[in-house]
């Protein structure tokens, strides 16, 4: 947005989370925190939900937080006087979005997943534009005339990796195919357990890049040292990869991962064949829905957490790795979900509404994640 309009004024309204504030300070973005709360559903029956006193008490408490956030949001809007408010879902988006509607400030939404979250569903009828991460046919909950497919913006450092850098960083033998395994930015216990239980077999046949997270890295390093000496160079465990994750994508012949919005966007950007293992406790079952869209499009394979075993995973890995034709098929289809100019497309949608509705010379924007 700043590249398109250097005079743009931006205010980020957030929850007050420490990491959020740290990243915003580094990005030189003004920041205000407001109260917010979540509504816990957990996909249970009405009877079980009604009897869950602890969850219901927390929901009531958080409803009061949303009310307080709404009042605070009205004051923020009066003080900042934005020409447009950009909401990407999440809990803080609801109070600021409702305040924007009541004060007649236009709203632009972005839905990062294949299924809309509660905040975006509630605000969708008020939004001027609803930008989507997946093709618009997947969003029956929204007014089709408001939808525009822009994809999911991806960190530039992920996309700047190249083959030479990747080969130097991981220093694998070229005699084996490469598999990248990660469960989001901080790992996933169920994926870690699968890797640990089948590590000897995996590294005998493949070079493995494994993002184990802080909770799994010590065990990963211990098991790495227990491997036969001639296999140790085929296993690279990490607690966390940021820019280097792009190097992993470059090198990978196959990716095994979750199906969160960012992960799907990165797979599409690198056109990588993948075995998706959705996180079954994700809000709105969004990871399963994301994976389902890709599977139906012939763009990925999926394994359910509930039926997951080392034998099933190994069987699926072997099936794909023994069939270059199948991997090429997945690559060709997942590429269709990639929008290389996603950030610019989204920025233009926000600024277009700001300039159309704005009362000032240069549009202001309030961003809420």
C-alpha positions in Angstrom: 0.0 0.0 0.0 2.8 2.4 0.8 4.5 1.6 -2.5 1.3 2.6 -4.3 0.7 5.7 -2.1 3.8 6.9 -0.1 1.6 9.4 1.8 -0.7 6.8 3.1 -1.4 6.9 6.9 -1.9 3.4 8.4 -3.0 2.5 11.9 -2.9 -1.2 13.0 -5.6 -2.2 15.5 -4.6 -5.3 17.4 -5.0 -7.4 20.5 -1.9 -6.2 22.4 0.0 -9.5 21.9 3.7 -8.9 22.6 5.0 -10.5 19.3 2.4 -8.5 17.3 3.7 -5.3 18.8 7.3 -6.2 18.3 6.8 -6.9 14.6 4.8 -3.7 14.1 7.5 -1.6 15.7 10.0 -3.2 13.3 7.8 -2.3 10.4 7.3 1.3 11.5 3.5 1.0 11.7 1.4 2.8 14.3 -0.4 0.5 16.6 -3.4 0.6 19.1 -4.7 -2.4 21.1 -8.3 -2.9 21.9 -10.1 -5.5 24.0 -11.4 -8.6 22.1 -12.6 -12.1 22.8 -13.3 -15.3 21.0 -16.4 -17.5 20.8 -15.6 -21.1 21.5 -17.7 -23.7 19.7 -15.5 -26.9 19.4 -17.9 -28.6 17.0 -19.9 -30.3 19.7 -23.6 -31.2 20.1 -25.9 -28.6 21.6 -26.3 -30.7 24.7 -22.6 -31.1 25.3 -22.1 -27.4 24.6 -24.9 -26.4 27.1 -23.4 -28.5 29.9 -19.8 -27.2 29.4 -19.9 -24.6 32.2 -16.3 -23.6 31.9 -16.4 -22.9 28.2 -19.7 -21.0 28.5 -18.3 -18.9 31.3 -15.3 -18.0 29.2 -17.6 -17.1 26.3 -19.7 -14.8 28.4 -16.5 -13.1 29.7 -15.2 -12.7 26.2 -18.6 -11.3 24.9 -18.1 -8.5 27.5 -14.6 -8.0 26.1 -16.1 -7.6 22.6 -18.5 -4.9 23.9 -15.6 -3.1 25.5 -13.6 -3.4 22.3 -16.5 -2.0 20.3 -16.6 1.1 22.5 -12.8 1.5 22.3 -13.0 1.0 18.5 -15.5 3.8 18.1 -13.1 6.2 19.9 -10.2 5.0 17.7 -12.2 5.7 14.5 -13.3 9.1 15.7 -9.7 10.0 16.5 -8.0 8.5 13.4 -10.8 9.2 10.9 -9.9 6.4 8.4 -11.3 6.3 4.9 -11.3 2.5 4.8 -10.9 -0.3 7.4 -9.2 -3.5 6.3 -10.2 -6.7 8.2 -8.6 -10.1 7.8 -10.8 -12.0 10.2 -9.7 -12.8 13.7 -11.2 -11.7 17.0 -10.2 -8.1 17.0 -11.8 -7.6 13.6 -15.3 -8.0 15.0 -15.5 -4.9 17.3 -13.6 -2.7 14.9 -15.7 -3.9 12.0 -19.0 -3.3 13.8 -17.9 0.1 14.8 -16.9 0.9 11.2 -20.4 -0.1 10.0 -22.2 2.0 12.6 -20.0 5.0 11.8 -20.4 4.5 8.0 -16.7 3.7 7.3 -16.3 1.3 4.3 -14.8 -2.1 5.1 -12.6 -4.4 2.9 -12.4 -8.0 4.1 -9.8 -10.6 3.2 -10.6 -14.3 3.8 -7.4 -16.3 3.9 -9.1 -19.8 4.1 -11.5 -21.8 2.0 -14.2 -21.5 4.7 -15.0 -18.1 6.2 -14.5 -17.5 9.9 -17.1 -16.1 12.3 -15.9 -12.5 12.1 -15.9 -12.4 8.3 -19.3 -14.1 8.1 -20.8 -11.4 10.4 -19.1 -8.5 8.6 -19.5 -9.8 5.0 -22.9 -8.2 4.5 -21.4 -4.8 5.3 -18.2 -5.1 3.3 -17.7 -3.2 0.1 -15.1 -5.8 -1.2 -14.4 -9.4 0.0 -11.0 -10.4 -1.2 -10.4 -14.2 -1.2 -7.4 -16.5 -1.0 -9.1 -19.3 -3.0 -11.2 -19.0 -6.2 -14.5 -17.3 -5.5 -16.6 -20.4 -6.3 -15.6 -21.7 -2.9 -17.4 -18.9 -0.9 -21.1 -19.6 -1.0 -21.6 -17.7 2.3 -20.8 -14.3 0.7 -22.5 -12.1 -1.9 -20.9 -13.2 -5.1 -20.9 -9.6 -6.5 -18.5 -8.5 -3.7 -15.9 -11.3 -4.2 -12.6 -10.9 -5.9 -9.9 -13.6 -6.0 -6.5 -12.1 -4.9 -4.8 -15.1 -3.3 -2.8 -14.9 -0.1 0.2 -12.5 0.1 3.5 -14.4 0.8 6.6 -13.1 2.6 9.1 -12.0 0.0 12.0 -13.7 1.8 10.2 -17.1 1.2 10.2 -16.4 -2.6 13.7 -15.2 -2.9 15.4 -18.6 -2.4 17.2 -20.3 -5.3 18.5 -23.8 -6.0 22.2 -22.9 -5.5 21.5 -21.4 -2.1 19.4 -24.3 -1.1 22.0 -26.9 -2.1 24.7 -25.0 -0.2 22.6 -24.5 3.0 21.4 -28.1 3.4 24.4 -29.8 1.8 22.6 -33.1 0.9 23.9 -35.8 -1.3 22.2 -35.7 -4.7 21.7 -39.4 -4.7 18.4 -39.3 -2.9 15.1 -37.3 -3.4 14.4 -34.6 -0.8 11.4 -34.4 1.5 10.4 -31.3 3.5 8.3 -32.0 6.6 6.9 -29.2 8.8 3.8 -28.6 10.9 3.5 -24.8 10.6 6.0 -22.3 11.9 6.5 -24.1 15.3 6.2 -27.7 14.3 3.4 -30.2 15.2 3.6 -33.1 17.7 1.7 -35.6 15.6 4.0 -35.0 12.6 7.1 -35.1 14.8 6.0 -38.5 16.2 5.6 -39.9 12.7 9.0 -38.8 11.7 10.7 -40.0 14.9 9.0 -43.4 14.7 10.0 -43.9 11.1 13.2 -42.0 10.9 15.5 -44.9 10.1 13.3 -45.8 7.1 12.9 -42.2 5.9 16.5 -41.3 5.8 17.5 -44.6 4.2 15.4 -43.7 1.2 15.3 -39.8 1.3 17.0 -36.7 2.4 14.7 -35.2 5.1 14.3 -31.5 6.1 12.3 -31.6 9.3 11.0 -28.5 11.1 10.3 -30.0 14.6 9.5 -26.8 16.5 10.8 -25.9 20.0 9.0 -28.8 21.6 10.5 -31.4 19.3 14.0 -30.2 18.4 15.8 -31.9 21.3 14.4 -35.3 20.6 15.1 -34.8 16.9 18.7 -33.9 17.5 19.1 -36.9 19.9 17.6 -39.3 17.3 19.8 -37.8 14.6 22.9 -38.8 16.6 21.6 -42.3 17.0 21.4 -42.9 13.2 24.0 -44.9 11.4 26.9 -42.7 10.5 26.2 -43.0 6.8 22.6 -41.9 7.3 23.2 -38.9 9.5 23.8 -36.6 6.6 20.4 -37.4 5.2 18.5 -35.7 8.2 18.4 -32.0 8.9 16.2 -31.2 11.9 15.4 -27.5 12.8 13.3 -25.9 15.5 12.3 -23.1 13.2 12.9 -21.9 9.7 12.0 -18.4 8.5 13.7 -17.3 5.3 15.4 -20.7 5.1 12.0 -22.3 4.7 12.0 -21.0 1.1 15.3 -22.9 0.6 13.5 -26.1 1.8 10.7 -25.5 -0.7 13.2 -25.0 -3.5 14.9 -28.3 -2.8 11.9 -30.5 -1.9 10.6 -33.1 -4.3 7.7 -33.7 -1.9 6.3 -31.7 1.0 4.5 -33.1 4.0 2.7 -30.5 6.0 -0.4 -29.0 7.5 -2.9 -27.0 5.4 -3.1 -23.6 7.0 -3.7 -20.6 4.7 -0.1 -19.5 4.5 1.2 -23.0 4.0 -1.2 -23.6 1.1 -0.1 -20.3 -0.5 3.6 -21.2 -0.2 3.0 -24.7 -1.8 1.1 -23.0 -4.6 3.9 -20.4 -5.1 6.6 -23.1 -5.4 4.3 -25.6 -7.3 5.2 -28.4 -4.9 3.4 -31.8 -4.7 2.2 -32.3 -1.1 0.7 -34.7 1.4 -1.5 -32.5 3.6 -2.3 -33.5 7.2 -4.9 -31.0 8.4 -4.9 -29.9 12.0 -8.3 -31.3 13.1 -8.8 -28.8 15.9 -8.4 -25.7 13.7 -11.2 -23.1 14.1 -14.1 -23.7 11.6 -12.3 -26.9 10.5 -10.5 -24.5 8.1 -7.5 -26.7 7.5 -9.6 -29.6 6.4 -11.6 -27.3 4.1 -8.4 -25.9 2.6 -7.1 -29.3 1.9 -10.4 -30.5 0.5 -10.4 -27.7 -2.1 -6.9 -28.8 -3.2 -7.7 -32.5 -3.2 -10.9 -31.9 -5.3 -8.8 -29.9 -7.8 -6.2 -32.6 -8.1 -3.6 -30.3 -6.5 -2.6 -32.3 -3.3 -3.1 -35.5 -1.4 -4.6 -35.6 2.1 -4.3 -37.9 5.1 -6.6 -37.5 8.1 -5.1 -37.2 11.6 -7.7 -39.6 12.9 -6.6 -42.4 10.6 -2.9 -41.5 10.4 -0.2 -44.1 10.9 3.4 -44.5 9.9 2.5 -47.3 7.5 -0.1 -45.1 5.8 2.2 -42.2 5.5 5.1 -44.3 4.1 2.7 -45.9 1.6 1.6 -42.5 0.4 5.1 -41.2 0.2 6.2 -44.3 -1.8 3.3 -44.0 -4.2 4.1 -40.4 -5.1 7.8 -40.7 -5.2 7.6 -43.7 -7.5 5.3 -41.8 -9.9 6.8 -38.7 -11.4 3.7 -38.4 -13.5 1.5 -38.1 -10.4 3.8 -35.5 -8.9 3.8 -33.5 -12.1 -0.1 -33.7 -12.1 -0.2 -32.3 -8.6 2.3 -29.5 -9.4 0.4 -28.4 -12.5 -2.9 -28.2 -10.6 -1.6 -26.4 -7.4 0.1 -23.8 -9.5 -3.4 -22.5 -10.5 -4.0 -21.4 -6.9 -1.0 -19.1 -6.9 -1.4 -15.3 -7.4 2.1 -13.9 -7.9 0.9 -10.3 -7.4 -1.4 -11.1 -4.5 -0.1 -8.3 -2.2 -0.4 -5.7 -4.9 -3.9 -6.9 -5.9 -5.1 -6.7 -2.3 -3.5 -3.3 -1.8 -5.2 -1.9 -4.9 -8.6 -3.1 -3.7 -8.1 -1.4 -0.3 -6.8 1.9 -1.8 -9.5 1.9 -4.5 -12.2 1.9 -1.8 -10.3 4.5 0.3 -10.0 6.9 -2.6 -13.5 6.4 -3.7 -14.9 7.0 -0.2 -12.2 9.1 1.3 -12.7 12.6 2.5 -9.1 13.6 2.7 -6.4 14.3 0.0 -4.6 11.1 0.8 -6.5 8.0 1.9 -6.0 6.7 5.4 -6.3 3.0 6.2 -7.0 1.2 9.4 -5.7 -2.4 9.2 -6.9 -5.1 11.5 -5.5 -8.6 11.6 
